[in-house]
Amino acid sequence: MDWELERSAGRLVARPRGRVDETTWEAFSQALTSAVRDAADAGGLPLVVDLSGLDYMSSRGLRALTMAKREAGEVVKITLAGPNAPMREILAISRYDKLFEVTDSLGSVA
């Protein structure tokens, strides 16, 4: 899994790429938690996680999202953008589409 983080248009955009599975979930979790802290330190910037580059996410990756949401609290809004069809199904089955705003693309994030 690769990770890229940039500040753009008044928000932080995180771009994980590859797979979040049993071998990469810890790196994903650490990078995501760090991004949440960066967003909070920057005055509560919104954090958009662009999922378009992810092929797969295991339950441990979902747990990392849960931990990031807890870390963000009411200070940082986390939006998940651009999941592919299998990722969208994973988010729906796990009901993470109820915990996070999920948009079709990075461009459709308000």
Phi and psi in degrees as a GROMACS rama.xvg file:
@    title "Ramachandran Plot"
@    xaxis  label "Phi"
@    yaxis  label "Psi"
@TYPE xy
-104.883  158.189  ASP-2
-140.944  134.677  TRP-3
-134.733  138.768  GLU-4
-132.465  130.818  LEU-5
-141.653  154.178  GLU-6
-97.0752  126.835  ARG-7
-151.775  129.486  SER-8
53.0986  44.4889  ALA-9
72.805  24.8453  GLY-10
-151.216  162.697  ARG-11
-97.5772  136.502  LEU-12
-119.651  120.326  VAL-13
-103.188  135.166  ALA-14
-127.146  87.7791  ARG-15
-75.4217  147.824  PRO-16
-135.663  144.321  ARG-17
103.835  -128.564  GLY-18
-128.54  141.135  ARG-19
-107.942  103.418  VAL-20
-135.837  -160.777  ASP-21
-63.8873  -22.4291  GLU-22
-97.8963  -15.2762  THR-23
-120.182  -5.87775  THR-24
-62.512  -34.373  TRP-25
-66.068  -42.9885  GLU-26
-64.0129  -40.8958  ALA-27
-60.9274  -46.4313  PHE-28
-61.8629  -45.0591  SER-29
-64.346  -43.6212  GLN-30
-65.6559  -40.7056  ALA-31
-67.2256  -43.9935  LEU-32
-63.0385  -40.6684  THR-33
-62.8629  -40.5869  SER-34
-64.161  -40.5235  ALA-35
-62.0928  -43.389  VAL-36
-65.35  -39.8571  ARG-37
-61.2065  -43.5123  ASP-38
-63.7012  -41.3876  ALA-39
-65.4066  -43.7527  ALA-40
-64.7803  -24.7132  ASP-41
-89.5152  19.1061  ALA-42
92.1427  20.5429  GLY-43
83.782  36.741  GLY-44
-59.5636  144.931  LEU-45
-65.0299  146.829  PRO-46
-115.415  121.829  LEU-47
-108.954  123.719  VAL-48
-100.478  107.921  VAL-49
-81.0642  104.194  ASP-50
-86.4773  1.62887  LEU-51
-61.8658  -22.436  SER-52
-93.6426  2.38439  GLY-53
-94.8926  133.074  LEU-54
-89.2418  -29.2515  ASP-55
-160.142  149.277  TYR-56
-140.757  125.065  MET-57
-81.879  177.176  SER-58
-62.3415  -28.4232  SER-59
-68.6921  -33.4481  ARG-60
-65.574  -39.9159  GLY-61
-63.1606  -38.7091  LEU-62
-62.1101  -39.342  ARG-63
-61.4342  -38.8133  ALA-64
-63.1476  -40.9111  LEU-65
-61.4354  -45.0436  THR-66
-64.5733  -37.6794  MET-67
-66.1447  -39.8872  ALA-68
-62.5183  -41.994  LYS-69
-64.3018  -43.4923  ARG-70
-62.5635  -38.6373  GLU-71
-68.7606  -33.624  ALA-72
53.083  -136.015  GLY-73
-93.9829  -0.628407  GLU-74
-83.5678  -41.2989  VAL-75
-121.002  123.021  VAL-76
-85.5213  128.416  LYS-77
-108.22  126.448  ILE-78
-117.789  138.598  THR-79
-101.864  125.013  LEU-80
-122.186  144.08  ALA-81
65.9569  34.8346  GLY-82
-69.0504  143.606  PRO-83
-72.6652  175.008  ASN-84
-58.1689  -46.9678  ALA-85
-62.6721  -39.2859  PRO-86
-66.3843  -39.851  MET-87
-61.9299  -39.4098  ARG-88
-65.3342  -42.4451  GLU-89
-59.5503  -44.8485  ILE-90
-64.5853  -37.4732  LEU-91
-71.4082  -46.3045  ALA-92
-61.3565  -40.6949  ILE-93
-82.7178  -4.38655  SER-94
66.6657  20.0576  ARG-95
-70.5104  -18.4487  TYR-96
-71.6711  -8.88679  ASP-97
-94.0282  -25.2387  LYS-98
-83.4781  -31.6525  LEU-99
-124.857  150.604  PHE-100
-72.0431  131.246  GLU-101
-120.53  124.048  VAL-102
-116.532  159.351  THR-103
-68.9685  -28.8432  ASP-104
-154.219  166.343  SER-105
-61.3817  -36.1894  LEU-106
-67.5906  -18.7808  GLY-107
-96.1656  9.31959  SER-108
-80.1785  126.497  VAL-109
